[in-house]
Amino acid sequence: SATVGLEYQYPYGIALDVPQHRAYVTHRWGDTARYVTVIDTVGLGVSSYGDYPMSEITGIAVRPSASSVFVAQRYNSQNNPSLAIFDYTGGAFHKLRPWNTGLPLTLDGSTYYGKPVGVAYNPNTERVFVNSYNQNVVVVVDAINLQVLTALGVGTNPDLGIAVNPVTSMVYVANRASGTLSVIQDGAVGPTPTPTLTPTPTPLPCAADAYEPDNTPAQA
């Protein structure tokens, strides 16, 4: 085992770019809540940092074929939830959407899917899936055209936990408050939800102001 020291505090989300031997780490709270650390997974050293005007960033996913990185941020400059999207080439970050807005998580421009947390990418369908903790949905994004496609209802308070099986294109979503696992079948014709699995015997309640997974108060 090994330990990699990080300059910034509160590491939260992580995603791997296996072909490029990189790990991307988001930093969640306080003054470090806008940083993404890039780690060389071979040498186990920090390659660089991305410092952009993002706000309270959480989950992260990578599209390795294009070196694209998708970062969930709770607020953009319009105080709306969005995805910050960039690529990482030549040892530097390059924005694919304006940093002040990112890709707003909305279908109609008025209803926003709040508190985005977990993010996952399906290489088979070129779609990104984002858990919306507030609205109890998974937002589906076209990873090529950078468009919000739809939102699928899941259990209560889907949190950081979301994963894609690249063989079956099944998407698994951990619902914190309802104590369930939602399963979504993604495919060429579009993702469709399937019945949720059996809830855990004693799901933990989620207080209205305890957004963080460790039940610490949400940061302003």
N, CA, C and O of each residue as an XYZ file, in Angstrom:
880
protein
N       0.840     -1.191      0.000
C       0.000      0.000      0.000
C       0.878      1.245      0.000
O       2.073      1.190      0.292
N       0.245      2.374     -0.338
C       0.973      3.642     -0.386
C       0.020      4.778     -0.062
O      -1.196      4.619     -0.163
N       0.554      5.901      0.320
C      -0.236      7.095      0.616
C       0.294      8.253     -0.212
O       1.498      8.509     -0.242
N      -0.612      8.949     -0.881
C      -0.253     10.114     -1.685
C      -0.705     11.364     -0.940
O      -1.889     11.515     -0.642
N       0.208     12.238     -0.645
C      -0.150     13.477      0.029
C      -0.837     14.446     -0.911
O      -0.434     14.588     -2.066
N      -1.873     15.114     -0.423
C      -2.633     16.082     -1.218
C      -2.483     17.464     -0.600
O      -2.562     17.621      0.618
N      -2.269     18.456     -1.440
C      -2.081     19.818     -0.933
C      -3.360     20.385     -0.365
O      -3.333     21.149      0.600
N      -4.494     20.011     -0.962
C      -5.767     20.599     -0.554
C      -6.571     19.621      0.299
O      -6.401     18.406      0.203
N      -7.445     20.172      1.129
C      -8.195     19.387      2.097
C      -9.478     18.807      1.499
O      -9.877     19.121      0.378
N     -10.096     17.957      2.295
C     -11.414     17.389      2.037
C     -11.538     16.669      0.693
O     -12.442     16.985     -0.081
N     -10.663     15.716      0.397
C     -10.870     14.921     -0.814
C     -12.195     14.176     -0.709
O     -12.546     13.668      0.356
N     -12.924     14.114     -1.807
C     -14.302     13.596     -1.726
C     -14.589     12.585     -2.827
O     -14.762     11.398     -2.548
N     -14.644     13.042     -4.079
C     -14.919     12.141     -5.192
C     -13.646     11.755     -5.918
O     -12.660     12.491     -5.893
N     -13.669     10.586     -6.573
C     -12.502     10.135     -7.320
C     -12.946      9.384     -8.570
O     -13.958      8.682     -8.561
N     -12.180      9.541     -9.637
C     -12.447      8.828    -10.892
C     -11.120      8.488    -11.541
O     -10.136      9.214    -11.395
N     -11.104      7.374    -12.262
C      -9.882      6.898    -12.893
C      -9.952      7.017    -14.406
O     -10.980      6.728    -15.018
N      -8.847      7.444    -15.000
C      -8.625      7.339    -16.438
C      -7.546      6.271    -16.595
O      -6.352      6.567    -16.564
N      -7.987      5.028    -16.764
C      -7.054      3.898    -16.768
C      -6.052      3.977    -17.918
O      -4.859      3.790    -17.679
N      -6.480      4.248    -19.164
C      -5.498      4.295    -20.256
C      -4.401      5.331    -20.053
O      -3.258      5.112    -20.455
N      -4.744      6.465    -19.429
C      -3.773      7.541    -19.231
C      -3.100      7.489    -17.857
O      -2.288      8.354    -17.530
N      -3.434      6.486    -17.065
C      -2.814      6.313    -15.744
C      -3.007      7.551    -14.869
O      -2.064      8.067    -14.269
N      -4.254      8.008    -14.816
C      -4.551      9.186    -13.999
C      -5.717      8.920    -13.062
O      -6.633      8.161    -13.380
N      -5.666      9.555    -11.910
C      -6.796      9.604    -10.990
C      -7.138     11.065    -10.748
O      -6.247     11.893    -10.560
N      -8.418     11.380    -10.753
C      -8.895     12.740    -10.514
C      -9.645     12.758     -9.178
O     -10.522     11.928     -8.939
N      -9.295     13.702     -8.322
C      -9.884     13.796     -6.993
C     -10.506     15.171     -6.809
O      -9.849     16.188     -7.030
N     -11.773     15.205     -6.404
C     -12.410     16.483     -6.082
C     -12.203     16.792     -4.602
O     -12.046     15.895     -3.773
N     -12.209     18.096     -4.297
C     -12.093     18.552     -2.915
C     -13.380     19.291     -2.576
O     -13.791     20.201     -3.297
N     -14.008     18.901     -1.488
C     -15.432     19.141     -1.292
C     -15.815     20.437     -0.582
O     -16.770     21.090     -1.001
N     -15.108     20.831      0.475
C     -15.597     21.907      1.330
C     -14.611     23.066      1.463
O     -13.444     22.980      1.080
N     -15.137     24.148      2.022
C     -14.305     25.282      2.395
C     -13.589     25.925      1.220
O     -14.097     25.955      0.099
N     -12.398     26.438      1.502
C     -11.632     27.161      0.489
C     -11.101     26.242     -0.610
O     -10.659     26.722     -1.653
N     -11.140     24.922     -0.389
C     -10.618     23.993     -1.387
C     -11.719     23.414     -2.259
O     -11.463     22.499     -3.042
N     -12.944     23.927     -2.141
C     -14.092     23.308     -2.799
C     -14.166     23.572     -4.300
O     -15.192     23.295     -4.921
N     -13.109     24.096     -4.885
C     -13.119     24.317     -6.329
C     -11.960     23.591     -7.021
O     -11.739     23.776     -8.218
N     -11.232     22.779     -6.283
C     -10.027     22.162     -6.826
C     -10.263     20.709     -7.246
O     -11.009     19.967     -6.607
N      -9.599     20.331     -8.346
C      -9.492     18.933     -8.751
C      -8.006     18.597     -8.810
O      -7.233     19.278     -9.484
N      -7.618     17.553     -8.105
C      -6.229     17.106     -8.105
C      -6.063     15.972     -9.108
O      -6.879     15.051     -9.147
N      -5.022     16.034     -9.910
C      -4.704     14.974    -10.869
C      -3.501     14.193    -10.348
O      -2.463     14.775    -10.034
N      -3.648     12.880    -10.261
C      -2.610     12.023     -9.699
C      -2.130     11.034    -10.752
O      -2.931     10.422    -11.458
N      -0.832     10.889    -10.846
C      -0.218      9.875    -11.696
C      -0.304      8.543    -10.956
O       0.333      8.369     -9.917
N      -1.097      7.588    -11.491
C      -1.310      6.337    -10.770
C      -0.142      5.360    -10.905
O      -0.117      4.329    -10.233
N       0.815      5.673    -11.760
C       2.009      4.826    -11.868
C       3.061      5.282    -10.866
O       3.548      4.494    -10.056
N       3.398      6.546    -10.931
C       4.400      7.084    -10.010
C       3.850      7.473     -8.662
O       4.602      7.754     -7.728
N       2.484      7.491     -8.557
C       1.815      7.861     -7.309
C       2.244      9.232     -6.820
O       2.547      9.428     -5.643
N       2.263     10.166     -7.743
C       2.562     11.550     -7.406
C       1.500     12.466     -7.980
O       0.766     12.084     -8.892
N       1.416     13.670     -7.449
C       0.460     14.663     -7.939
C       0.989     15.275     -9.225
O       2.103     15.798     -9.259
N       0.188     15.210    -10.282
C       0.601     15.777    -11.569
C       0.280     17.254    -11.653
O       1.121     18.050    -12.070
N      -0.925     17.629    -11.262
C      -1.329     19.032    -11.355
C      -2.615     19.238    -10.580
O      -3.225     18.296    -10.075
N      -3.007     20.504    -10.503
C      -4.254     20.883     -9.867
C      -5.071     21.723    -10.841
O      -4.529     22.512    -11.614
N      -6.373     21.537    -10.786
C      -7.260     22.421    -11.525
C      -7.927     23.367    -10.550
O      -8.584     22.919     -9.611
N      -7.776     24.649    -10.748
C      -8.349     25.661     -9.864
C      -9.262     26.539    -10.706
O      -8.791     27.408    -11.438
N     -10.553     26.318    -10.604
C     -11.521     27.048    -11.417
C     -12.667     27.521    -10.536
O     -12.845     27.008     -9.431
N     -13.445     28.490    -11.004
C     -14.530     29.020    -10.178
C     -15.722     28.067    -10.080
O     -16.849     28.421    -10.427
N     -15.452     26.856     -9.602
C     -16.528     25.922     -9.320
C     -16.914     26.072     -7.863
O     -16.151     26.633     -7.077
N     -18.082     25.581     -7.492
C     -18.557     25.773     -6.131
C     -19.099     24.469     -5.571
O     -20.004     23.861     -6.141
N     -18.539     24.055     -4.459
C     -18.946     22.847     -3.743
C     -19.054     21.663     -4.698
O     -20.145     21.155     -4.958
N     -17.922     21.239     -5.207
C     -17.899     20.136     -6.151
C     -17.925     18.806     -5.402
O     -17.430     18.703     -4.280
N     -18.506     17.797     -6.035
C     -18.724     16.525     -5.347
C     -18.220     15.366     -6.213
O     -17.022     15.088     -6.249
N     -19.147     14.692     -6.911
C     -18.783     13.529     -7.693
C     -18.072     13.883     -8.980
O     -18.115     15.022     -9.444
N     -17.405     12.866     -9.559
C     -16.605     13.092    -10.763
C     -16.587     11.803    -11.580
O     -16.588     10.704    -11.026
N     -16.571     11.951    -12.888
C     -16.470     10.807    -13.799
C     -15.588     11.199    -14.970
O     -15.464     12.379    -15.296
N     -14.971     10.199    -15.606
C     -14.052     10.420    -16.713
C     -14.537      9.669    -17.949
O     -14.987      8.527    -17.864
N     -14.437     10.327    -19.085
C     -14.652      9.690    -20.387
C     -13.274      9.514    -21.025
O     -12.778     10.437    -21.670
N     -12.654      8.357    -20.858
C     -11.253      8.189    -21.255
C     -10.988      8.400    -22.743
O      -9.918      8.884    -23.110
N     -11.932      8.050    -23.600
C     -11.687      8.152    -25.039
C     -11.420      9.579    -25.485
O     -10.782      9.797    -26.515
N     -11.902     10.555    -24.720
C     -11.702     11.960    -25.064
C     -11.001     12.736    -23.962
O     -10.867     13.956    -24.053
N     -10.551     12.040    -22.915
C      -9.947     12.693    -21.753
C     -10.871     13.750    -21.159
O     -10.413     14.749    -20.604
N     -12.193     13.516    -21.282
C     -13.179     14.448    -20.728
C     -13.451     14.120    -19.271
O     -13.488     12.953    -18.881
N     -13.639     15.155    -18.477
C     -13.900     15.008    -17.055
C     -15.181     15.758    -16.719
O     -15.348     16.914    -17.106
N     -16.084     15.098    -15.998
C     -17.376     15.663    -15.618
C     -17.413     15.786    -14.102
O     -17.242     14.797    -13.389
N     -17.637     17.003    -13.608
C     -17.605     17.274    -12.171
C     -18.943     17.876    -11.748
O     -19.373     18.896    -12.287
N     -19.589     17.242    -10.786
C     -20.843     17.778    -10.253
C     -20.537     18.958     -9.348
O     -19.682     18.874     -8.466
N     -21.247     20.068     -9.576
C     -21.091     21.216     -8.685
C     -22.476     21.680     -8.238
O     -23.417     21.781     -9.025
N     -22.552     21.951     -6.961
C     -23.848     22.288     -6.364
C     -24.374     23.636     -6.868
O     -25.580     23.813     -7.037
N     -23.477     24.567     -7.102
C     -23.889     25.890     -7.562
C     -22.988     26.361     -8.698
O     -21.773     26.164     -8.661
N     -23.594     26.986     -9.707
C     -22.801     27.731    -10.681
C     -22.987     29.219    -10.377
O     -23.524     29.571     -9.327
N     -22.558     30.081    -11.270
C     -22.636     31.521    -10.994
C     -24.073     32.027    -10.933
O     -24.332     33.105    -10.398
N     -25.014     31.245    -11.483
C     -26.435     31.604    -11.392
C     -27.108     30.907    -10.215
O     -28.333     30.913    -10.095
N     -26.288     30.302     -9.344
C     -26.783     29.623     -8.156
C     -27.589     28.374     -8.503
O     -28.479     27.974     -7.752
N     -27.273     27.762     -9.643
C     -27.974     26.559    -10.080
C     -27.017     25.372    -10.126
O     -25.818     25.544    -10.348
N     -27.547     24.167     -9.916
C     -26.701     22.974    -10.008
C     -26.282     22.716    -11.444
O     -27.047     22.963    -12.376
N     -25.061     22.216    -11.620
C     -24.585     21.993    -12.985
C     -23.442     20.987    -12.987
O     -22.961     20.557    -11.939
N     -23.025     20.627    -14.195
C     -21.826     19.830    -14.400
C     -20.737     20.736    -14.963
O     -20.943     21.393    -15.984
N     -19.590     20.775    -14.309
C     -18.423     21.409    -14.907
C     -17.775     20.370    -15.810
O     -17.526     19.243    -15.383
N     -17.503     20.741    -17.052
C     -16.998     19.777    -18.030
C     -15.729     20.331    -18.659
O     -15.704     21.465    -19.137
N     -14.671     19.516    -18.653
C     -13.416     19.940    -19.259
C     -12.678     18.714    -19.766
O     -13.047     17.583    -19.451
N     -11.635     18.941    -20.551
C     -10.741     17.842    -20.880
C      -9.365     18.153    -20.304
O      -9.032     19.298    -19.998
N      -8.593     17.101    -20.171
C      -7.269     17.234    -19.583
C      -6.264     16.701    -20.597
O      -6.101     15.492    -20.759
N      -5.599     17.624    -21.272
C      -4.596     17.254    -22.279
C      -3.374     18.147    -22.105
O      -3.482     19.298    -21.682
N      -2.227     17.604    -22.432
C      -0.999     18.379    -22.327
C      -0.690     18.851    -20.934
O      -0.023     19.870    -20.751
N      -1.175     18.113    -19.934
C      -0.902     18.472    -18.554
C      -1.702     19.653    -18.044
O      -1.330     20.262    -17.041
N      -2.809     19.993    -18.721
C      -3.609     21.147    -18.305
C      -5.085     20.881    -18.572
O      -5.445     20.055    -19.411
N      -5.934     21.604    -17.835
C      -7.376     21.517    -18.024
C      -7.819     22.503    -19.097
O      -7.315     23.623    -19.178
N      -8.772     22.065    -19.919
C      -9.346     22.928    -20.948
C     -10.867     22.839    -20.859
O     -11.438     21.750    -20.926
N     -11.509     23.975    -20.711
C     -12.954     23.962    -20.499
C     -13.690     23.585    -21.782
O     -13.320     24.009    -22.876
N     -14.735     22.782    -21.624
C     -15.627     22.430    -22.723
C     -16.976     23.127    -22.590
O     -17.765     23.155    -23.535
N     -17.231     23.680    -21.426
C     -18.404     24.528    -21.191
C     -17.929     25.752    -20.417
O     -16.919     25.670    -19.719
N     -18.625     26.888    -20.517
C     -18.212     28.066    -19.735
C     -18.143     27.730    -18.246
O     -19.043     27.087    -17.705
N     -17.078     28.166    -17.596
C     -16.897     27.816    -16.195
C     -17.962     28.438    -15.299
O     -18.307     27.873    -14.261
N     -18.478     29.588    -15.690
C     -19.433     30.243    -14.799
C     -20.788     29.546    -14.786
O     -21.564     29.723    -13.846
N     -21.085     28.752    -15.823
C     -22.385     28.082    -15.854
C     -22.258     26.565    -15.908
O     -23.121     25.858    -15.387
N     -21.202     26.052    -16.526
C     -21.128     24.619    -16.739
C     -22.300     24.162    -17.599
O     -22.814     24.927    -18.416
N     -22.715     22.925    -17.414
C     -23.922     22.420    -18.063
C     -25.029     22.398    -17.020
O     -25.045     21.510    -16.167
N     -25.962     23.358    -17.063
C     -27.041     23.395    -16.057
C     -27.849     22.106    -16.088
O     -28.186     21.602    -17.159
N     -28.158     21.577    -14.914
C     -28.900     20.323    -14.823
C     -30.392     20.615    -14.822
O     -31.047     20.622    -13.779
N     -30.909     20.853    -16.020
C     -32.318     21.163    -16.212
C     -32.735     20.713    -17.599
O     -31.924     20.669    -18.524
N     -34.019     20.379    -17.731
C     -34.560     20.014    -19.038
C     -35.298     21.167    -19.691
O     -35.341     21.274    -20.917
N     -35.885     22.036    -18.862
C     -36.738     23.099    -19.399
C     -36.225     24.498    -19.101
O     -36.870     25.474    -19.482
N     -35.088     24.627    -18.433
C     -34.549     25.941    -18.128
C     -35.131     26.583    -16.898
O     -34.722     27.684    -16.528
N     -36.090     25.919    -16.243
C     -36.693     26.510    -15.053
C     -36.654     25.561    -13.855
O     -36.479     26.006    -12.721
N     -36.813     24.277    -14.094
C     -36.743     23.284    -13.023
C     -35.350     22.664    -13.011
O     -34.915     22.061    -13.992
N     -34.658     22.823    -11.881
C     -33.281     22.330    -11.777
C     -33.228     21.127    -10.835
O     -33.969     21.044     -9.855
N     -32.348     20.219    -11.156
C     -32.176     19.018    -10.349
C     -31.070     19.279     -9.340
O     -29.883     19.233     -9.663
N     -31.488     19.556     -8.109
C     -30.597     20.110     -7.102
C     -29.682     19.114     -6.431
O     -29.927     17.908     -6.434
N     -28.618     19.650     -5.854
C     -27.597     18.920     -5.115
C     -27.086     17.707     -5.889
O     -27.254     16.574     -5.437
N     -26.471     17.924     -7.037
C     -25.863     16.802     -7.750
C     -24.693     16.244     -6.947
O     -23.891     16.992     -6.388
N     -24.613     14.927     -6.900
C     -23.572     14.318     -6.075
C     -22.808     13.290     -6.906
O     -21.805     13.626     -7.536
N     -23.270     12.044     -6.913
C     -22.553     11.005     -7.626
C     -22.639     11.158     -9.134
O     -23.660     11.594     -9.666
N     -21.554     10.795     -9.824
C     -21.483     10.880    -11.286
C     -20.871      9.579    -11.806
O     -19.910      9.068    -11.231
N     -21.427      9.046    -12.893
C     -20.875      7.845    -13.518
C     -21.016      7.959    -15.032
O     -21.894      8.658    -15.536
N     -20.140      7.265    -15.743
C     -20.103      7.328    -17.214
C     -20.240      5.930    -17.795
O     -19.607      4.984    -17.325
N     -21.085      5.809    -18.837
C     -21.253      4.545    -19.547
C     -20.584      4.657    -20.914
O     -21.086      5.378    -21.775
N     -19.469      3.968    -21.138
C     -18.769      4.085    -22.425
C     -19.520      3.455    -23.587
O     -19.245      3.771    -24.744
N     -20.462      2.569    -23.296
C     -21.208      1.910    -24.370
C     -22.203      2.837    -25.043
O     -22.421      2.760    -26.252
N     -22.804      3.713    -24.250
C     -23.843      4.596    -24.779
C     -23.418      6.058    -24.810
O     -24.166      6.910    -25.290
N     -22.226      6.354    -24.304
C     -21.727      7.734    -24.233
C     -22.686      8.624    -23.438
O     -23.041      9.727    -23.855
N     -23.087      8.105    -22.285
C     -23.964      8.870    -21.406
C     -23.343      9.003    -20.023
O     -22.635      8.118    -19.543
N     -23.632     10.136    -19.402
C     -23.200     10.404    -18.035
C     -24.446     10.423    -17.153
O     -25.480     10.972    -17.536
N     -24.340      9.823    -15.980
C     -25.462      9.746    -15.048
C     -25.098     10.509    -13.780
O     -24.024     10.315    -13.210
N     -26.012     11.382    -13.344
C     -25.744     12.256    -12.201
C     -26.872     12.101    -11.179
O     -28.042     12.301    -11.504
N     -26.514     11.744     -9.948
C     -27.508     11.654     -8.882
C     -27.923     13.050     -8.418
O     -27.074     13.875     -8.082
N     -29.233     13.310     -8.400
C     -29.760     14.550     -7.828
C     -30.350     14.225     -6.459
O     -31.426     13.639     -6.348
N     -29.624     14.617     -5.433
C     -29.996     14.287     -4.061
C     -31.339     14.895     -3.669
O     -32.125     14.255     -2.969
N     -31.606     16.100     -4.102
C     -32.835     16.799     -3.726
C     -34.068     16.264     -4.432
O     -35.113     16.085     -3.807
N     -33.958     16.005     -5.740
C     -35.127     15.650     -6.536
C     -35.346     14.140     -6.672
O     -36.314     13.716     -7.303
N     -34.475     13.339     -6.099
C     -34.644     11.882     -6.131
C     -34.707     11.352     -7.554
O     -35.546     10.514     -7.889
N     -33.805     11.857     -8.382
C     -33.725     11.407     -9.774
C     -32.264     11.221    -10.152
O     -31.358     11.710     -9.477
N     -32.058     10.501    -11.250
C     -30.765     10.436    -11.903
C     -30.880     11.199    -13.218
O     -31.707     10.862    -14.065
N     -30.063     12.213    -13.385
C     -30.070     13.021    -14.598
C     -29.154     12.356    -15.626
O     -28.023     11.983    -15.314
N     -29.655     12.214    -16.851
C     -28.894     11.550    -17.909
C     -28.398     12.598    -18.895
O     -29.175     13.408    -19.399
N     -27.093     12.574    -19.164
C     -26.446     13.588    -20.004
C     -25.772     12.908    -21.188
O     -25.123     11.873    -21.035
N     -25.931     13.494    -22.363
C     -25.223     13.060    -23.566
C     -23.773     13.537    -23.453
O     -23.512     14.740    -23.449
N     -22.833     12.592    -23.359
C     -21.435     12.955    -23.125
C     -20.762     13.526    -24.357
O     -19.705     14.146    -24.234
N     -21.329     13.342    -25.535
C     -20.734     13.863    -26.770
C     -21.262     15.258    -27.079
O     -20.491     16.189    -27.310
N     -22.583     15.388    -27.081
C     -23.207     16.675    -27.411
C     -23.399     17.575    -26.202
O     -23.805     18.728    -26.342
N     -23.108     17.053    -25.012
C     -23.190     17.825    -23.765
C     -24.582     18.416    -23.587
O     -24.754     19.627    -23.446
N     -25.565     17.530    -23.597
C     -26.961     17.918    -23.416
C     -27.615     17.039    -22.358
O     -27.303     15.855    -22.233
N     -28.533     17.641    -21.596
C     -29.333     16.866    -20.649
C     -30.435     16.164    -21.435
O     -31.199     16.807    -22.154
N     -30.512     14.841    -21.295
C     -31.462     14.059    -22.079
C     -32.763     13.795    -21.336
O     -33.846     13.950    -21.898
N     -32.658     13.400    -20.085
C     -33.850     13.046    -19.318
C     -33.479     12.942    -17.852
O     -32.314     13.089    -17.484
N     -34.468     12.690    -17.024
C     -34.256     12.449    -15.601
C     -35.116     11.263    -15.192
O     -36.305     11.218    -15.505
N     -34.524     10.312    -14.499
C     -35.196      9.079    -14.122
C     -35.398      9.035    -12.611
O     -34.455      9.241    -11.847
N     -36.623      8.766    -12.187
C     -36.911      8.670    -10.770
C     -36.260      7.457    -10.131
O     -36.277      6.363    -10.694
N     -35.683      7.656     -8.947
C     -35.076      6.560     -8.194
C     -35.583      6.640     -6.757
O     -36.662      7.180     -6.514
N     -34.811      6.106     -5.793
C     -35.223      6.167     -4.401
C     -34.963      7.530     -3.786
O     -34.668      8.495     -4.491
N     -35.073      7.602     -2.475
C     -34.948      8.872     -1.774
C     -33.484      9.206     -1.480
O     -32.750      8.402     -0.905
N     -33.086     10.394     -1.884
C     -31.742     10.923     -1.646
C     -30.628     10.058     -2.235
O     -29.804      9.527     -1.490
N     -30.590      9.909     -3.571
C     -29.433      9.253     -4.185
C     -28.185     10.079     -3.922
O     -28.168     11.284     -4.173
N     -27.140      9.435     -3.418
C     -25.985     10.184     -2.918
C     -24.772      9.967     -3.820
O     -24.910      9.921     -5.043
N     -23.604      9.836     -3.234
C     -22.378      9.722     -4.013
C     -22.293      8.389     -4.758
O     -21.605      8.286     -5.773
N     -22.990      7.374     -4.253
C     -22.866      6.038     -4.813
C     -23.630      5.830     -6.107
O     -24.859      5.773     -6.101
N     -22.918      5.718     -7.210
C     -23.501      5.359     -8.497
C     -22.397      4.706     -9.323
O     -21.264      5.186     -9.349
N     -22.740      3.601     -9.999
C     -21.727      2.873    -10.760
C     -22.370      2.243    -11.986
O     -23.560      1.928    -11.988
N     -21.562      2.065    -13.033
C     -22.022      1.475    -14.294
C     -21.268      0.176    -14.536
O     -20.049      0.112    -14.381
N     -22.009     -0.856    -14.918
C     -21.388     -2.089    -15.381
C     -21.162     -1.944    -16.884
O     -22.133     -1.941    -17.641
N     -19.909     -1.824    -17.344
C     -19.659     -1.578    -18.771
C     -19.969     -2.782    -19.660
O     -20.005     -2.652    -20.884
N     -20.190     -3.941    -19.063
C     -20.532     -5.131    -19.846
C     -22.025     -5.176    -20.140
O     -22.433     -5.455    -21.267
N     -22.842     -4.899    -19.120
C     -24.298     -5.007    -19.265
C     -24.992     -3.660    -19.444
O     -26.177     -3.618    -19.771
N     -24.268     -2.558    -19.232
C     -24.841     -1.202    -19.243
C     -25.901     -1.018    -18.162
O     -26.792     -0.180    -18.301
N     -25.809     -1.784    -17.103
C     -26.680     -1.566    -15.950
C     -26.066     -0.472    -15.074
O     -24.856     -0.443    -14.848
N     -26.916      0.417    -14.592
C     -26.495      1.514    -13.721
C     -27.072      1.264    -12.335
O     -28.269      1.011    -12.195
N     -26.236      1.333    -11.322
C     -26.644      1.041     -9.947
C     -26.545      2.314     -9.114
O     -25.515      2.988     -9.095
N     -27.646      2.626     -8.422
C     -27.749      3.890     -7.689
C     -28.075      3.599     -6.224
O     -29.076      2.949     -5.923
N     -27.227      4.080     -5.319
C     -27.461      3.921     -3.880
C     -28.318      5.080     -3.375
O     -27.944      6.246     -3.507
N     -29.470      4.744     -2.795
C     -30.400      5.743     -2.266
C     -30.259      5.800     -0.754
O     -30.640      4.868     -0.045
N     -29.710      6.899     -0.273
C     -29.307      6.978      1.121
C     -30.485      6.882      2.090
O     -30.479      6.038      2.985
N     -31.496      7.739      1.920
C     -32.560      7.815      2.919
C     -33.519      6.635      2.853
O     -34.008      6.182      3.888
N     -33.796      6.129      1.652
C     -34.731      5.013      1.540
C     -34.059      3.667      1.747
O     -34.740      2.648      1.858
N     -32.739      3.647      1.801
C     -32.028      2.409      2.048
C     -32.219      1.382      0.953
O     -32.347      0.189      1.232
N     -32.239      1.833     -0.295
C     -32.458      0.935     -1.421
C     -31.378      1.117     -2.478
O     -30.590      2.062     -2.442
N     -31.371      0.189     -3.410
C     -30.498      0.272     -4.569
C     -31.373      0.280     -5.809
O     -32.086     -0.689     -6.069
N     -31.327      1.362     -6.577
C     -32.073      1.428     -7.826
C     -31.205      0.907     -8.960
O     -29.996      1.139     -8.989
N     -31.835      0.197     -9.899
C     -31.123     -0.377    -11.027
C     -31.734      0.148    -12.315
O     -32.942      0.036    -12.526
N     -30.906      0.718    -13.171
C     -31.345      1.296    -14.433
C     -30.688      0.541    -15.578
O     -29.474      0.334    -15.578
N     -31.479      0.134    -16.541
C     -30.921     -0.511    -17.727
C     -30.690      0.540    -18.801
O     -31.643      1.080    -19.363
N     -29.433      0.830    -19.084
C     -29.089      1.772    -20.143
C     -28.904      0.978    -21.435
O     -28.436     -0.160    -21.410
N     -29.272      1.581    -22.555
C     -29.153      0.881    -23.820
C     -29.211      1.829    -24.988
O     -29.325      3.041    -24.806
N     -29.134      1.285    -26.197
C     -29.087      2.111    -27.398
C     -30.329      2.973    -27.546
O     -30.243      4.088    -28.061
N     -31.498      2.474    -27.100
C     -32.737      3.234    -27.262
C     -32.975      4.190    -26.110
O     -33.955      4.936    -26.112
N     -32.088      4.175    -25.124
C     -32.240      5.090    -24.006
C     -32.393      4.339    -22.704
O     -32.802      3.178    -22.695
N     -32.065      4.998    -21.593
C     -32.123      4.333    -20.293
C     -33.546      4.212    -19.777
O     -34.351      5.128    -19.946
N     -33.855      3.095    -19.155
C     -35.163      2.892    -18.531
C     -34.958      2.319    -17.143
O     -34.111      1.446    -16.952
N     -35.728      2.801    -16.166
C     -35.561      2.274    -14.815
C     -36.173      0.885    -14.699
O     -37.154      0.576    -15.375
N     -35.605      0.065    -13.861
C     -36.167     -1.228    -13.517
C     -36.505     -1.201    -12.037
O     -36.043     -0.306    -11.329
N     -37.292     -2.148    -11.541
C     -37.690     -2.084    -10.123
C     -36.493     -2.025     -9.183
O     -35.452     -2.630     -9.438
N     -36.661     -1.287     -8.099
C     -35.594     -1.191     -7.105
C     -35.489     -2.494     -6.345
O     -36.455     -3.250     -6.248
N     -34.320     -2.748     -5.811
C     -34.108     -3.950     -5.028
C     -34.669     -3.782     -3.621
O     -35.080     -2.691     -3.225
N     -34.678     -4.876     -2.879
C     -35.249     -4.869     -1.531
C     -34.527     -3.872     -0.640
O     -33.297     -3.854     -0.605
N     -35.277     -3.036      0.086
C     -34.610     -2.074      0.968
C     -33.919     -2.773      2.120
O     -34.263     -3.897      2.487
N     -32.945     -2.091      2.680
C     -32.272     -2.615      3.858
C     -33.248     -2.622      5.029
O     -34.183     -1.822      5.041
N     -33.061     -3.505      6.017
C     -34.036     -3.617      7.107
C     -34.222     -2.345      7.910
O     -35.338     -2.041      8.331
N     -33.143     -1.587      8.134
C     -33.250     -0.395      8.969
C     -32.557      0.784      8.295
O     -31.462      1.167      8.705
N     -33.180      1.370      7.260
C     -32.547      2.523      6.616
C     -32.421      3.689      7.579
O     -33.313      3.938      8.390
N     -31.309      4.398      7.482
C     -31.068      5.528      8.366
C     -31.852      6.742      7.898
O     -31.891      7.023      6.701
N     -32.479      7.468      8.819
C     -33.181      8.693      8.418
C     -32.195      9.750      7.972
O     -31.048      9.766      8.417
N     -32.642     10.635      7.091
C     -31.785     11.709      6.599
C     -32.408     13.035      6.987
O     -33.426     13.434      6.422
N     -31.806     13.721      7.946
C     -32.340     15.007      8.376
C     -32.295     16.011      7.240
O     -31.445     15.926      6.354
N     -33.215     16.960      7.273
C     -33.338     17.907      6.164
C     -32.078     18.724      5.962
O     -31.763     19.105      4.834
N     -31.350     19.001      7.035
C     -30.152     19.831      6.900
C     -28.865     19.000      6.930
O     -27.770     19.559      6.988
N     -28.990     17.690      6.892
C     -27.795     16.844      6.984
C     -27.500     16.245      5.623
O     -27.617     15.038      5.412
N     -27.121     17.108      4.720
C     -26.892     16.673      3.339
C     -25.653     15.824      3.200
O     -25.607     14.924      2.361
N     -24.638     16.098      4.015
C     -23.383     15.402      3.844
C     -23.512     13.946      4.267
O     -24.246     13.641      5.208
N     -22.807     13.037      3.584
C     -22.915     11.619      3.914
C     -22.537     11.281      5.355
O     -23.025     10.291      5.899
N     -21.675     12.086      5.982
C     -21.303     11.785      7.364
C     -22.177     12.539      8.365
O     -21.876     12.599      9.557
N     -23.295     13.128      7.837
C     -24.269     13.844      8.657
C     -23.729     15.123      9.270
O     -24.306     15.629     10.232
N     -22.637     15.661      8.742
C     -22.213     16.988      9.168
C     -23.074     18.011      8.450
O     -23.549     17.739      7.347
N     -23.289     19.176      9.037
C     -24.144     20.168      8.385
C     -23.645     20.561      7.016
O     -22.438     20.635      6.786
N     -24.562     20.812      6.110
C     -24.189     21.252      4.776
C     -23.461     22.569      4.852
O     -23.779     23.428      5.675
N     -22.467     22.720      3.974
C     -21.707     23.966      3.931
C     -22.466     25.015      3.137
O     -23.118     24.690      2.144
N     -22.389     26.261      3.559
C     -23.065     27.334      2.835
C     -22.363     27.606      1.533
O     -22.783     28.481      0.776
